[in-house]
Structure formats: structure tokens, C-alpha cells
């Protein structure tokens, strides 16, 4: 996934403001791309399989 250089720079600035650390460009790029992967996974609807209801007593 290719992020524009400007997006990486914004990520670096936000990281600096939040954590007080400077990231080099390549590290920032890797971190930003990893964040996007996790975010996309979290917000992508997952298949739902309906489970049968157990109406009997607990085992």
C-alpha cells in the first residue's frame, strides 16, 4: 500500500506530538502502513454465522 510522502510526514508529526519521539521516514512509513492494515481489518465487516441457541440447562 503506497502512502503519499505528505501522509507519512503528517504521521511523523503526529507521532512526535504524541510520543515525543522522532521517527525516520522509513520507520514512519512502516508504522503508518501497519496502522492502516489494522484499522481496515477492524472496520471491515466480518462474516457472521448464526449460532443455534441453547435453550437447555447449562452443561
Secondary structure, 3 states (H helix, E strand, C coil): CCCCHHHHHHHHHHHHHHHCCCCCHHHHHHHHHHHHHHHHHHHCCCCCCCCCCCCCCCC
